[in-house]
Amino acid sequence: MNKQPNTIRDVLTPEALNLIDAVHRTGSMAAAARELGVVPSALTYRVRLVEDALDVLLFDRSSRQARLTEAGKELLREGNRLLAELDAVANRVKRVATGWEPQLTLSVDSIISRGTVMELCEAFFALEPPTRLRIREEALSGTLRALTSGQADLALGVAIDVAAGSDMEAASLSTVQSKPLGTVSFVYAVAPHHPLAAVDGPLTDAIMLQHRVVAVADSIQRGSGMSVGLLGGQDVFTVPGMLAKLDAQLRGLGSGFLPEYLARPHIDTGRLVEKAVDRPPRVIRPSYAWRTSAGMKPGRALQWWLKQLEKPKTRNALLER
């Protein structure tokens, strides 16, 4: 009896994706085999099976280092997304059985007070729940995308329209709900030794265009993401989050808008100079959002966090500390 050829479903397993990821991370089949504790020939054979089933080359073997081809990169991207979905399915099943999620992931925007988040984590852990907590640091549209792509369960500091954003990658069995957190006012600030500190009167776009601006990078993994307050042609210093932006502006590496709660202590002590700008006041109204599965109420860990967020004092602390 002839053996049927391996199908894609036979070979494209979570284990195979982990093998491919290990080769990508370590740079060679031999190094990946050592890390995973398998025989190099067995690892090479498994990779070949996937390549044969897909009829593509996943690695460029023309050099000593195993580099992913474009097809390999796409497989790894989509494979990691599928693995995240498998984890989400497992979590939902366990939640049905116990009421507690095995893990709760928070997507926290860089405008949110880290101190307040840690205080909430401390209060949560005091309950001694069986749920593990994970925090993802995000910015701009990446905060919501982490939620809608299934990589987070609760997003804090969503600064874009949830109704529009939830269509990006929302799972078919999930919906996104949101409520307002409050408002965040921004001030334009520069270091005392920055050239803009000595300019009289409100800063016009023409004046600001001559100087480097510090911008927070959108943490979204695909697409162009959001950009806020940038002028066309302006020199930009991009940093990963709002605290890094504050540090850069304190050092005089650029100018830009900062949340007032972050900038005000440094303005009061003279480490930053607040500048009027020839623009309308900049105010954003972030929200918090969470995913719900059809026919299922939130798990007990998410319920606890949503209960805390119902308190005005908590919401204010997340935006004003």
Secondary structure, 3 states (H helix, E strand, C coil): CCCCCCCHHHHCCHHHHHHHHHHHHHCCHHHHHHHHCCCHHHHHHHHHHHHHHHCCCCEECCCCCCEECHHHHHHHHHHHHHHHHHHHHHHHHHHHHHCCCCEEEEEEECCCCHHHHHHHHHHHHCCCCCCEEEEEEECCHHHHHHHHCCCCCEEEEECCCHHHHCCCCCCCCEEEEEEECCCEEEEEEECCCCHHHHCCCCECHHHHCCCCEEEECCCCCCCCCCCCCCCCCCCEEEECCHHHHHHHHHCCCCEEEEEHHHHHHHHHCCCCEEECECCCCCEECCEEEEEEECCCCCCHHHHHHHHHHCCHHHHHHHHHC
